[in-house]
């Protein structure tokens, strides 16, 4: 089975390909010959995931999926949330986003957070949604060099190191993406 994955984010592609092996072939936008910047105009992860999947489906009429992920920090009322990738501004970097997050948490002791991923699958012209969550804590400084986004400040519950300190195989034992992709695979195998 081939599915177009509606992203150009190489880190997400690597994570997803490390999980989706075997019968499911993930085709990137670049591999599908699609060069489009898909906006994320909505206030929920679900609506943004749907927007991305619908855009690719309209262009290709092929089965496809997209995902949107947010880091939700409880003490910050769910922020950065849907604005996770642009927390420090429209053209912000991972470094600037982390700086802003750590600054906003500098006087807060409850640093509980979770990564939430929503996948929108369009298969045979029908939409399906799946969700994966990874609970954890935002630590006080960056540790580790692997991963991307907020991985260097996020320690998943049950671990003693950050996502950025883990090899991909270990990260996948905790990861929100692994959890949501397990649901997607189970659905596709039904």
N, C-alpha and C positions, 0 to 999 in steps of 0.2 A: 504494500500500500504506500502510495506517495502522498505527502501532504506538504503544501507550501506553508512555510513559517513566515508570518508577516513581520519580519524585523531585519534590520541591517546591523544589529548590535552583536559583534563577534563574540563577546563574553557569553551572552545568552545562547547563541548558537552552539558554542562549545559545550556549555552545561547541558543543553537539551539533547545534543547528539550523544553525550556520554551516558544519558539515561535511556533514550529511545533507540534501542538497538534491535536487530533482528528484522521483523516483518514490516517495520515502519521506516520509510525513507523520508528524511526531512530535507526539503528543497528550500534553499534560502531565496530571498527576493533577487539577489544578484544572479544566482544560478538559474532562476526562472526568467531572467532578462527583464526584470521589473526595476525601474529606477523612479521611485516616487517617495516623497516625504509625506508620511501620513501624520496628520495632526492628532493631538489628544485634547480635544476641546472641552471635554465633559468633567463633571465634578465627582465621578465615581470610576473606580477601576473597571467595573463591568461595562459601563457605557464606552469607555475608551477602548477596551478590548474588542467590543462589538464593532466599533467604528473601523478599527484596523482590519479586522477579518472581512467586514463587508466591502471595504475598499478593494482589497485583493481579490475577493470573489467576483466583484463586478468587473474587474480588469481581466480576469482569467477564466471565470466560470468553473474553476477547479476547486476540489476539496482543499481547505486551508484552515489554519488556526493562527490565533494571535494570543498574546498575553499582555497583561499590564500588572505591574508589581508596585506595591507601596510599602514603605516602612512607616508603621504607625506607633508613635510613642505615646503611651497613656498619659503621662504628665503634661504633654503638649496637646492634649485633646485630639489625638490622632494625627497630628502633624509629624512629618511632612506629608504623609498620606499620598494622595493622588499627584501631588507636586514633588514627589521624591527626587526625580531626576533634575528638577529645576528649583530646588528649595532655596538656593542662594541667588536666584534670578534666572532669566530666560536662557542665557548662554553660560550657565555656571558649570564648573568642573566638579568631579568627585571631591577633590580637595576642599574647594570652597563650600560645598554642601556639608561636608563633615565639620569644617570649622564652625559654620553657623549652628549646626546641631549641638556640638559640644559647648558652644557659648550659651545657647538657650537652655542647656541642662546644667550649667556650671554651678547653680545654687540648689539644684534639685537632687534629693536622695533617691526617690523612686524612679529608677531608670528602666523600668520594664517596657518592653516594646515587642512588636511582632512584625515579621514580614508577611504580607498577604499577596498571593498571586491569583488572578482570575484568568482562566483560559476561555476563549470563545472559539469553538470549533464549528465550521460550516461544512457539513457533509451531506451530499445529495440534496443541496439547497435548503437544508434545515440547520437551525442554530442550536447549539448545546453549550452549556456553561459548566465549568468545574472550578473548584476553589482549593487552594492549599495554604496552610498557615504554619509558620515556624515562630514559636515564642522564644524570647530571650531577653537579654539585657544590653543596654548601651554602656560600654565601659568609658573610663574618663580620658583615655588617650588612644591613639592609633597603635595597633600592634599587628604585624604581619604584612606580607607583600603580595600574597596571592589574591585572586578574586577581583572584585570591582565594586563600585558604588560604596556602600557603607560597610562592607565586609570587615574592614580593619577595626571597626568599633562595635561590631555586633557579636555577642557571645550567645550561642543558642543554649536554651535550657538543657541541662544534662551534659554539657561540655565544659572544659576548663580552658579552652582556647577560642580565639575568634575564628570566624569563617576565613579570614585572610591568612591564618596560620595553618589551615587544613589543606591537604591535598584534595583534589576534586572528589575522589571516591569517598573520603570521609565527610566532606561537606554534604554530599548526596544522602548521607544517612540521616541528616537533620533537615535538609533544605525544603523550603516551601515549594520550590519548583519540582523537586522530586515527588513530593506528596501529590501535587496537582497532576503531574504527568502520570503517576501510577493510576489515578482515577481516569484520566484520558485513555490510557492503554487498556484498562479493564473494560471501559465502554466500547472501544473499538474492537475488542475481541469477543464481545457478546454476539 
